[in-house]
């Protein structure tokens, strides 16, 4: 079950548009498992090992914080990747988080 759930998470994350972000909880809710945001986080930690790229930098916590940054190659890599997409970060937080937030439940149809 976990591997299948991880793959569903990766499929959703691959759909997040460049320059937008979403949260672990929004992905979990979209997948019908609202209390599984932590498992979405585990999937993101594992995403760097996938053969098909997963833009894990676009998944942040519910407040827009870069809580997953420790799972990137360097502690600044997540921020650098987001900034390359035009997203502004200050003190490990996405500025204009509400404006940039991509909600899969609103954007995608199951």
RAPESUL-V534235 format. One record per residue. N is the residue number from 1. RES is the residue in three letters. SS is DSSP state (H for helix, E for strand, - for the rest). PHI is phi in whole degrees, 0 to 359 (NA if undefined). Layout:
n,res,ss,phi
N,RES,SS,PHI
N,RES,SS,PHI
This chain:
n,res,ss,phi
1,UNK,-,NA
2,UNK,H,299
3,UNK,H,300
4,UNK,H,296
5,UNK,H,297
6,UNK,H,303
7,UNK,H,296
8,UNK,H,296
9,UNK,H,300
10,UNK,H,299
11,UNK,H,298
12,UNK,H,293
13,UNK,H,299
14,UNK,-,294
15,UNK,-,268
16,UNK,-,295
17,UNK,-,295
18,UNK,-,305
19,UNK,-,86
20,UNK,-,234
21,UNK,E,224
22,UNK,E,221
23,UNK,E,245
24,UNK,H,303
25,UNK,H,295
26,UNK,H,295
27,UNK,H,292
28,UNK,H,301
29,UNK,H,298
30,UNK,H,301
31,UNK,-,277
32,UNK,-,79
33,UNK,-,223
34,UNK,-,307
35,UNK,-,270
36,UNK,-,254
37,UNK,H,299
38,UNK,H,296
39,UNK,H,293
40,UNK,H,299
41,UNK,H,299
42,UNK,H,298
43,UNK,H,298
44,UNK,H,296
45,UNK,H,301
46,UNK,H,272
47,UNK,H,295
48,UNK,H,291
49,UNK,H,264
50,UNK,-,283
51,UNK,-,286
52,UNK,-,266
53,UNK,-,306
54,UNK,-,240
55,UNK,-,283
56,UNK,H,299
57,UNK,H,298
58,UNK,H,277
59,UNK,E,248
60,UNK,E,233
61,UNK,-,280
62,UNK,-,295
63,UNK,-,256
64,UNK,-,86
65,UNK,E,275
66,UNK,-,277
67,UNK,-,292
68,UNK,-,272
69,UNK,H,299
70,UNK,H,290
71,UNK,H,264
72,UNK,-,262
73,UNK,-,300
74,UNK,-,224
75,UNK,-,288
76,UNK,-,253
77,UNK,H,298
78,UNK,H,299
79,UNK,H,298
80,UNK,H,298
81,UNK,H,297
82,UNK,H,294
83,UNK,H,295
84,UNK,H,295
85,UNK,-,267
86,UNK,-,91
87,UNK,-,271
88,UNK,-,270
89,UNK,E,235
90,UNK,E,221
91,UNK,-,52
92,UNK,-,63
93,UNK,E,232
94,UNK,E,289
95,UNK,-,283
96,UNK,-,58
97,UNK,H,306
98,UNK,H,298
99,UNK,H,291
100,UNK,H,270
101,UNK,E,296
102,UNK,-,249
103,UNK,-,259
104,UNK,H,301
105,UNK,H,294
106,UNK,H,266
107,UNK,H,267
108,UNK,-,242
109,UNK,-,244
110,UNK,-,299
